Amino acid sequence: MSLTGLPFDDFRALIKDLPGPNPVALAAARDRDSQLTKPPGALGRLEEIAFWLAAWTGRAPAVTRPLVAIFAGNHGVVRQGVTPWPSDITKQMVANFSAGGAAINQICLTYDLGLKVFDLALDIPTGDITCEPALSERDCAATMAFGMEAIAGGTDLLAIGEMGIGNTTIAAAINLALYGGTAEEWVGPGTGSQGEFLERKIRAVEAAVEFHKDHLHDPLEIMRRVGGREIAAMAGAILAARMQKIPVLIDGYVATAAAAILKAANPSALDHCLIGHVSGEPGHLKAIEKLGKTPLLALGMKLGEGTGAAMAAGIVKAAAACHSGMATFASAGVSTKD
């Protein structure tokens, strides 16, 4: 029971005491891998992925119900002219997802992935982070809780993504608040912010971190002050996945910023996660390196909407299939080396 009763208290307690990997399942996966009809290590990172699946699901590597979850939010910082696109685009793209017309729909169809899209109060943008908190503590905690509940219904591999005009500005502000440096190091073009738009974006990130500077020692405070609803919901989904033994694939720059909040709160918080891809957004590789991760793919993508994580899900499915479907030396009647 929390002593203060503040909305974040339960999340702080949850993040502090996270379940670890299953050593028995991991050992069993390693043992089977040693018997498969291939030289040790011949499948490279696919073998590591199979071990990761076993460790975090607690069973033999398998992916039978993969899910891409997209969280969509709007941002008050758009009023600062950081992007040439209006906030209405967020709602329009959510409709496009529902109609099956987006890139993520085609990738999900190709790799047989489930897809859920969550509209996070798109008619009510968050506060303008340059001069006010994005969210109250109560609203931020409630949105994290929503993200935790969003993955209910059963999945054994979660790919998280987002949609939100202005949210690469938010991601840059989170990274600057967490890691320092300069705004220029973290700000990129996002959805076409060039020239004056890019200059305003840099100034907005600088202004936001300066305005909130006395409150940036706490990762959850960073999230509520310079984050957004999709950030909070993705953090909640990642956290719920850990509790439910679901491995997670993280998408691009914005999703990585959400994950970074948890990592800052507990260094082991992302052990059940892989980075699906490194995006074309300039700050993404640096952000991934701060998390101590290696992305699965580098295709120059920067669309968001979970596309990179969904592409990586195909690789994870292949890793599980190789592990479970390959014959052993004994079953295939193949001789082992002396």
C-alpha positions as CSV (number, residue, x, y, z in Angstrom):
1,M,0.0,0.0,0.0
2,S,1.4,3.4,-0.9
3,L,2.2,5.9,1.9
4,T,1.3,9.0,0.0
5,G,-1.5,7.7,-2.2
6,L,-0.2,9.6,-5.2
7,P,-1.2,8.1,-8.6
8,F,2.4,7.1,-9.5
9,D,3.1,5.3,-6.3
10,D,1.7,1.9,-7.4
11,F,3.7,2.1,-10.7
12,R,6.9,2.9,-8.8
13,A,6.4,-0.2,-6.7
14,L,5.6,-2.3,-9.7
15,I,8.6,-1.1,-11.7
16,K,10.9,-1.7,-8.7
17,D,10.0,-5.3,-8.4
18,L,9.8,-6.9,-11.8
19,P,9.8,-10.7,-12.5
20,G,13.0,-12.1,-14.1
21,P,13.6,-14.6,-16.9
22,N,12.9,-18.3,-16.5
23,P,16.2,-20.1,-16.2
24,V,14.7,-23.6,-16.7
25,A,13.1,-22.8,-20.0
26,L,16.2,-21.0,-21.1
27,A,18.4,-24.0,-20.3
28,A,16.0,-26.3,-22.1
29,A,16.1,-24.1,-25.2
30,R,19.9,-24.1,-25.2
31,D,20.0,-27.8,-24.8
32,R,17.6,-28.4,-27.8
33,D,19.6,-25.9,-29.9
34,S,22.8,-27.9,-29.3
35,Q,21.0,-31.0,-30.9
36,L,19.6,-29.3,-34.0
37,T,20.9,-30.2,-37.5
38,K,23.3,-27.3,-37.8
39,P,26.7,-26.2,-36.5
40,P,26.5,-24.3,-33.1
41,G,25.9,-20.7,-33.7
42,A,25.1,-21.1,-37.5
43,L,21.8,-19.3,-37.2
44,G,23.5,-16.4,-35.5
45,R,21.1,-14.0,-33.9
46,L,18.1,-16.2,-34.7
47,E,19.4,-18.5,-32.0
48,E,19.6,-15.7,-29.5
49,I,16.1,-14.7,-30.3
50,A,14.8,-18.2,-29.6
51,F,16.6,-18.2,-26.3
52,W,15.1,-14.8,-25.5
53,L,11.6,-16.1,-26.2
54,A,12.1,-19.1,-24.0
55,A,13.5,-17.1,-21.1
56,W,10.7,-14.6,-21.1
57,T,7.7,-16.8,-21.9
58,G,8.9,-19.7,-19.7
59,R,8.3,-22.3,-22.4
60,A,9.7,-23.6,-25.6
61,P,10.1,-20.8,-28.2
62,A,6.9,-20.3,-30.1
63,V,4.9,-17.4,-31.5
64,T,1.3,-18.3,-32.1
65,R,-0.6,-15.0,-31.2
66,P,1.5,-12.0,-32.1
67,L,0.0,-8.6,-31.7
68,V,0.9,-5.1,-33.0
69,A,-0.6,-2.5,-30.6
70,I,-0.7,1.1,-31.9
71,F,-1.4,4.0,-29.5
72,A,-2.5,7.3,-31.0
73,G,-2.3,10.7,-29.2
74,N,-2.2,14.4,-30.0
75,H,0.1,17.0,-28.6
76,G,-0.3,20.6,-27.6
77,V,3.2,21.4,-28.6
78,V,2.0,21.3,-32.2
79,R,0.8,24.9,-31.6
80,Q,4.5,25.9,-31.6
81,G,4.7,25.2,-35.3
82,V,7.0,22.2,-35.0
83,T,5.5,20.3,-37.9
84,P,3.8,21.2,-41.2
85,W,1.1,18.6,-40.5
86,P,-2.1,19.5,-38.6
87,S,-3.1,17.4,-35.6
88,D,-6.2,16.2,-37.5
89,I,-3.9,13.8,-39.4
90,T,-3.7,11.6,-36.3
91,K,-7.4,10.9,-36.3
92,Q,-7.4,10.5,-40.0
93,M,-4.6,7.9,-39.9
94,V,-6.4,6.0,-37.1
95,A,-9.3,5.7,-39.5
96,N,-7.0,4.6,-42.2
97,F,-5.6,1.8,-39.9
98,S,-9.2,0.7,-39.2
99,A,-10.0,0.6,-42.9
100,G,-6.9,-1.5,-43.7
101,G,-5.2,1.2,-45.8
102,A,-1.9,1.9,-44.0
103,A,1.5,0.3,-44.3
104,I,1.1,-1.4,-41.0
105,N,-2.0,-3.2,-42.3
106,Q,-0.1,-4.7,-45.2
107,I,2.8,-5.8,-43.0
108,C,0.5,-7.4,-40.5
109,L,-1.3,-9.3,-43.3
110,T,2.1,-10.5,-44.7
111,Y,3.3,-11.9,-41.4
112,D,0.0,-12.9,-39.9
113,L,0.1,-10.5,-37.0
114,G,-2.9,-9.2,-35.0
115,L,-3.5,-5.5,-34.9
116,K,-5.2,-3.3,-32.4
117,V,-5.3,0.5,-32.6
118,F,-6.1,2.7,-29.5
119,D,-7.4,6.3,-29.8
120,L,-6.2,8.2,-26.8
121,A,-8.5,11.2,-26.5
122,L,-7.5,12.6,-29.9
123,D,-9.9,15.5,-29.6
124,I,-8.1,16.7,-26.4
125,P,-4.4,17.4,-27.1
126,T,-2.0,17.2,-24.2
127,G,-0.7,20.4,-22.6
128,D,1.9,22.4,-24.5
129,I,5.2,21.1,-23.0
130,T,7.0,24.4,-23.6
131,C,4.9,26.1,-20.9
132,E,2.9,23.5,-19.0
133,P,3.0,19.8,-18.2
134,A,1.7,17.5,-20.9
135,L,-0.5,15.6,-18.3
136,S,-1.4,15.7,-14.7
137,E,0.0,12.9,-12.6
138,R,-3.5,11.4,-12.3
139,D,-4.1,11.5,-16.1
140,C,-0.7,10.1,-16.9
141,A,-1.1,7.2,-14.4
142,A,-4.6,6.5,-15.8
143,T,-3.2,6.3,-19.3
144,M,-0.4,4.0,-18.2
145,A,-3.1,1.8,-16.7
146,F,-5.0,1.9,-19.9
147,G,-1.9,0.7,-21.8
148,M,-1.5,-2.1,-19.3
149,E,-5.1,-3.2,-19.9
150,A,-4.9,-2.8,-23.7
151,I,-3.0,-6.0,-24.2
152,A,-5.5,-8.1,-22.4
153,G,-7.0,-11.0,-24.4
154,G,-3.9,-13.0,-24.9
155,T,-0.8,-12.6,-27.0
156,D,2.7,-14.2,-26.9
157,L,4.6,-11.5,-28.7
158,L,3.8,-7.8,-28.5
159,A,5.0,-5.2,-31.0
160,I,4.3,-1.6,-29.9
161,G,3.9,1.4,-32.1
162,E,2.3,4.8,-32.2
163,M,0.7,7.5,-34.2
164,G,0.7,11.2,-33.2
165,I,1.5,14.4,-35.1
166,G,4.2,16.2,-33.1
167,N,5.4,13.2,-31.2
168,T,9.0,13.1,-32.5
169,T,9.2,16.5,-30.7
170,I,8.1,14.7,-27.6
171,A,10.6,11.9,-28.1
172,A,13.4,14.4,-28.5
173,A,12.4,16.2,-25.3
174,I,12.3,13.0,-23.3
175,N,15.7,12.0,-24.5
176,L,17.2,15.5,-23.8
177,A,15.6,15.3,-20.3
178,L,17.0,11.8,-19.6
179,Y,20.4,12.0,-21.2
180,G,21.3,15.7,-21.6
181,G,23.3,17.0,-24.5
182,T,21.8,19.5,-26.9
183,A,18.4,19.7,-28.5
184,E,20.0,19.6,-31.9
185,E,21.4,16.1,-31.1
186,W,17.9,14.7,-30.4
187,V,15.7,16.6,-32.8
188,G,15.2,15.3,-36.4
189,P,12.8,16.1,-39.2
190,G,10.1,13.6,-38.1
191,T,7.3,13.9,-40.6
192,G,8.9,16.5,-42.8
193,S,10.0,19.3,-40.4
194,Q,12.6,21.2,-42.4
195,G,13.8,24.8,-42.4
196,E,11.8,27.0,-40.0
197,F,9.7,24.1,-38.8
198,L,12.9,22.3,-37.7
199,E,14.2,25.5,-36.0
200,R,11.0,25.9,-34.1
201,K,11.1,22.2,-33.2
202,I,14.6,22.6,-31.7
203,R,13.5,25.7,-29.8
204,A,10.4,24.0,-28.5
205,V,12.5,21.1,-27.1
206,E,14.9,23.5,-25.5
207,A,12.1,25.5,-24.0
208,A,10.3,22.4,-22.7
209,V,13.3,21.0,-20.9
210,E,14.2,24.4,-19.5
211,F,10.7,25.0,-18.3
212,H,10.5,21.7,-16.5
213,K,14.2,21.5,-15.4
214,D,13.4,21.4,-11.6
215,H,11.3,18.2,-12.0
216,L,13.4,16.0,-14.3
217,H,15.1,13.9,-11.7
218,D,12.2,11.4,-11.7
219,P,11.6,9.4,-14.9
220,L,7.8,9.2,-14.4
221,E,7.7,13.0,-13.9
222,I,9.6,13.4,-17.2
223,M,7.0,11.2,-18.9
224,R,4.1,13.3,-17.6
225,R,5.7,16.7,-18.1
226,V,7.2,16.4,-21.5
227,G,5.6,13.1,-22.7
228,G,2.2,12.3,-24.0
229,R,-0.7,9.9,-23.8
230,E,0.8,7.4,-26.3
231,I,4.1,7.5,-24.4
232,A,2.4,6.7,-21.2
233,A,0.2,4.0,-22.8
234,M,3.2,2.3,-24.4
235,A,5.1,2.4,-21.1
236,G,2.1,0.7,-19.5
237,A,1.9,-1.9,-22.2
238,I,5.6,-2.8,-21.9
239,L,5.2,-3.1,-18.1
240,A,2.1,-5.3,-18.4
241,A,3.9,-7.5,-20.9
242,R,6.7,-8.1,-18.4
243,M,4.2,-9.1,-15.7
244,Q,2.4,-11.4,-18.1
245,K,5.5,-13.1,-19.5
246,I,5.1,-11.5,-23.0
247,P,8.3,-10.6,-25.0
248,V,8.1,-7.2,-26.6
249,L,9.4,-5.6,-29.8
250,I,9.8,-1.9,-29.6
251,D,9.3,0.2,-32.8
252,G,11.0,3.5,-33.7
253,Y,12.1,6.8,-32.1
254,V,8.9,7.5,-30.2
255,A,8.3,4.0,-28.9
256,T,12.0,3.9,-27.8
257,A,11.5,7.1,-25.8
258,A,8.6,5.5,-23.9
259,A,10.7,2.4,-23.2
260,A,13.6,4.7,-22.0
261,I,11.3,6.0,-19.2
262,L,11.1,2.5,-17.7
263,K,14.8,1.8,-18.2
264,A,15.6,5.0,-16.3
265,A,13.4,3.8,-13.4
266,N,14.8,0.3,-13.3
267,P,17.9,-0.8,-15.3
268,S,16.4,-4.3,-15.9
269,A,13.0,-3.0,-17.0
270,L,13.6,-3.7,-20.7
271,D,15.3,-7.1,-20.5
272,H,12.2,-8.7,-22.0
273,C,12.3,-6.3,-25.0
274,L,14.1,-6.1,-28.3
275,I,14.4,-3.1,-30.5
276,G,12.7,-4.0,-33.8
277,H,14.6,-1.6,-36.0
278,V,16.7,1.6,-36.1
279,S,14.8,4.3,-37.9
280,G,15.9,7.0,-40.2
281,E,15.3,9.6,-37.4
282,P,18.7,10.9,-36.5
283,G,18.5,10.5,-32.8
284,H,17.1,7.0,-32.8
285,L,20.4,5.1,-32.9
286,K,21.9,7.2,-30.1
287,A,18.7,6.5,-28.1
288,I,19.1,2.8,-28.7
289,E,22.7,2.8,-27.7
290,K,21.7,4.5,-24.4
291,L,19.5,1.5,-23.8
292,G,22.3,-0.9,-24.5
293,K,20.3,-2.6,-27.3
294,T,21.1,-3.7,-30.8
295,P,18.2,-3.3,-33.3
296,L,17.1,-6.3,-35.4
297,L,16.7,-4.3,-38.6
298,A,18.1,-1.2,-40.3
299,L,15.9,-0.4,-43.3
300,G,15.9,3.3,-43.1
301,M,12.2,3.3,-42.1
302,K,10.8,6.2,-40.1
303,L,7.0,5.9,-40.5
304,G,6.1,4.9,-37.0
305,E,2.8,3.1,-36.6
306,G,4.7,0.0,-35.5
307,T,6.0,-0.9,-38.9
308,G,9.6,-1.6,-37.9
309,A,8.6,-3.7,-34.9
310,A,6.1,-5.6,-37.1
311,M,8.8,-6.3,-39.7
312,A,11.0,-7.6,-36.9
313,A,8.1,-9.8,-35.7
314,G,8.5,-11.8,-38.9
315,I,12.1,-12.5,-37.9
316,V,11.1,-13.5,-34.4
317,K,8.5,-15.9,-35.8
318,A,11.1,-17.4,-38.1
319,A,13.5,-17.9,-35.1
320,A,10.9,-19.7,-33.2
321,A,10.0,-21.9,-36.1
322,C,13.6,-22.9,-36.8
323,H,14.1,-23.8,-33.2
324,S,10.9,-25.8,-32.9
325,G,10.7,-27.3,-36.4
326,M,14.2,-28.3,-37.2
327,A,15.1,-31.9,-36.8
328,T,17.7,-33.0,-34.3
329,F,20.8,-35.0,-35.3
330,A,19.2,-38.1,-33.7
331,S,15.7,-37.7,-35.3
332,A,17.1,-37.0,-38.7
333,G,19.7,-39.7,-38.6
334,V,22.5,-37.2,-39.3
335,S,25.9,-38.0,-37.9
336,T,27.5,-35.6,-35.4
337,K,31.1,-34.6,-35.5
338,D,33.6,-36.7,-33.6
